[in-house]
Amino acid sequence: MDLRETVSFITGGASGLGAATAHRFVDAGGRVMLVDMDAAAGEALAAELGEAAQFVAADVTREDEVTAAITATQEAFGSLHVLVNCAGIGLAMRTYGRQGVHPLDLFERVIRINLVGTFNVIRLCVPVMMRNTPDLEGERGVIINSASVAAYEGQIGQVAYAASKGGVVGMNLPLARDLARNAIRVVAVAPGLFDTPMLAGLPEVARISLGKQVPNPPRLGQPEEFAQTAQFIVEASYLNGEVLRLDGAMRMAPR
Ligand SMILES: NC(=O)c1ccc[n+]([C@@H]2O[C@H](COP(=O)([O-])OP(=O)(O)OC[C@H]3O[C@@H](n4cnc5c(N)ncnc54)[C@H](O)[C@@H]3O)[C@@H](O)[C@H]2O)c1
């Protein structure tokens, strides 16, 4: 797909990887709808990006709010071709720790936002993508999901997060197969350690030390490098049903 011809719906678009993707897509001539629960950050970024961007507040787990956000996208830009799912939360909690057993509601909350929310937005965007006239490559839409290397090497305290991202990896191929006849591709990215607000809570020394664990290049990933990969996925028509690790060859240790 040619980004200049696309409207992208970017969840988690107010921060980190989603915000960097919005910047890159607008720079490449695309139009974007930023979808996030953080209205202050989302509106500020939309204003910065100008006419090619708008913001709508929505919780990805809510059918009514996502439906309203999709309607707002159609009203603003006429269509929707690319979905980038970046909304997500982290959690550090052991199965059994000093505070006792892992509270079930916290486990469910992470699954609900990272996995159920991702699927919710996909299922609601697909009928809109299906209405697109196929482009020169015959494509109607592209869906990009955020997994994580934690899907493969979840660390101590990442049981809920790793399970949620394992779900994103697991549904990738069946989604691509389900949507093949609709000419919609599905590709997931499994980032390693990226320098976003999600990691900003850590002290500077810890972030530098984490970066040094990456074989090559020995540093944290920059959000722009996720955005570069997202652009590649949109443009590479033969790429489908795959999960791309984006991690500088890092394999997470138990802690
Ligand atoms: N940063 C990393 O190192 C890293 C590594 C692997 C995977 N990821 C994944 O990439 C995605 C983006 O991460 P990030 O680092 O940019 O995080 P971030 O915290 O900077 O941004 C996440 C955004 O999602 C929004 N959000 C949270 N819950 C939401 C909900 N229910 N509905 C709508 N919006 C919601 C937040 O408001 C925030 O703006 C996440 O799914 C994360 O798990 C990040």
PDBQT file of the ligand as one rigid body, heavy atoms in Angstrom, charges set to zero:
ROOT
HETATM    1  N1  LIG A 301       8.218   0.126  24.919  1.00  0.00    +0.000 N 
HETATM    2  C1  LIG A 301       8.625  -1.131  24.824  1.00  0.00    +0.000 C 
HETATM    3  O1  LIG A 301       9.776  -1.472  25.160  1.00  0.00    +0.000 OA
HETATM    4  C2  LIG A 301       7.692  -2.200  24.298  1.00  0.00    +0.000 A 
HETATM    5  C3  LIG A 301       8.223  -3.474  24.081  1.00  0.00    +0.000 A 
HETATM    6  C4  LIG A 301       7.399  -4.486  23.607  1.00  0.00    +0.000 A 
HETATM    7  C5  LIG A 301       6.071  -4.214  23.331  1.00  0.00    +0.000 A 
HETATM    8  N2  LIG A 301       5.566  -2.989  23.556  1.00  0.00    +0.000 N 
HETATM    9  C6  LIG A 301       4.138  -2.790  23.278  1.00  0.00    +0.000 C 
HETATM   10  O2  LIG A 301       3.954  -1.743  22.334  1.00  0.00    +0.000 OA
HETATM   11  C7  LIG A 301       2.729  -1.060  22.600  1.00  0.00    +0.000 C 
HETATM   12  C8  LIG A 301       3.025   0.432  22.766  1.00  0.00    +0.000 C 
HETATM   13  O3  LIG A 301       3.890   0.600  23.875  1.00  0.00    +0.000 OA
HETATM   14  P1  LIG A 301       4.545   1.999  24.249  1.00  0.00    +0.000 P 
HETATM   15  O4  LIG A 301       5.896   1.694  24.778  1.00  0.00    +0.000 OA
HETATM   16  O5  LIG A 301       4.385   2.951  23.141  1.00  0.00    +0.000 OA
HETATM   17  O6  LIG A 301       3.634   2.387  25.507  1.00  0.00    +0.000 OA
HETATM   18  P2  LIG A 301       3.099   3.812  26.004  1.00  0.00    +0.000 P 
HETATM   19  O7  LIG A 301       2.727   3.600  27.419  1.00  0.00    +0.000 OA
HETATM   20  O8  LIG A 301       4.047   4.897  25.645  1.00  0.00    +0.000 OA
HETATM   21  O9  LIG A 301       1.777   4.021  25.116  1.00  0.00    +0.000 OA
HETATM   22  C9  LIG A 301       0.650   3.204  25.273  1.00  0.00    +0.000 C 
HETATM   23  C10 LIG A 301      -0.574   4.063  25.016  1.00  0.00    +0.000 C 
HETATM   24  O10 LIG A 301      -1.731   3.212  25.107  1.00  0.00    +0.000 OA
HETATM   25  C11 LIG A 301      -2.757   3.957  25.731  1.00  0.00    +0.000 C 
HETATM   26  N3  LIG A 301      -3.726   3.024  26.314  1.00  0.00    +0.000 N 
HETATM   27  C12 LIG A 301      -3.562   2.204  27.391  1.00  0.00    +0.000 A 
HETATM   28  N4  LIG A 301      -4.687   1.530  27.618  1.00  0.00    +0.000 NA
HETATM   29  C13 LIG A 301      -5.587   1.914  26.686  1.00  0.00    +0.000 A 
HETATM   30  C14 LIG A 301      -6.932   1.566  26.403  1.00  0.00    +0.000 A 
HETATM   31  N5  LIG A 301      -7.603   0.664  27.144  1.00  0.00    +0.000 N 
HETATM   32  N6  LIG A 301      -7.543   2.163  25.363  1.00  0.00    +0.000 NA
HETATM   33  C15 LIG A 301      -6.899   3.084  24.598  1.00  0.00    +0.000 A 
HETATM   34  N7  LIG A 301      -5.620   3.459  24.819  1.00  0.00    +0.000 NA
HETATM   35  C16 LIG A 301      -4.978   2.880  25.849  1.00  0.00    +0.000 A 
HETATM   36  C17 LIG A 301      -2.052   4.807  26.782  1.00  0.00    +0.000 C 
HETATM   37  O11 LIG A 301      -2.846   5.922  27.162  1.00  0.00    +0.000 OA
HETATM   38  C18 LIG A 301      -0.782   5.199  26.045  1.00  0.00    +0.000 C 
HETATM   39  O12 LIG A 301      -0.928   6.443  25.373  1.00  0.00    +0.000 OA
HETATM   40  C19 LIG A 301       2.141  -1.719  23.856  1.00  0.00    +0.000 C 
HETATM   41  O13 LIG A 301       1.202  -2.704  23.470  1.00  0.00    +0.000 OA
HETATM   42  C20 LIG A 301       3.338  -2.381  24.497  1.00  0.00    +0.000 C 
HETATM   43  O14 LIG A 301       2.977  -3.507  25.284  1.00  0.00    +0.000 OA
HETATM   44  C21 LIG A 301       6.345  -1.961  24.036  1.00  0.00    +0.000 A 
ENDROOT
TORSDOF 0
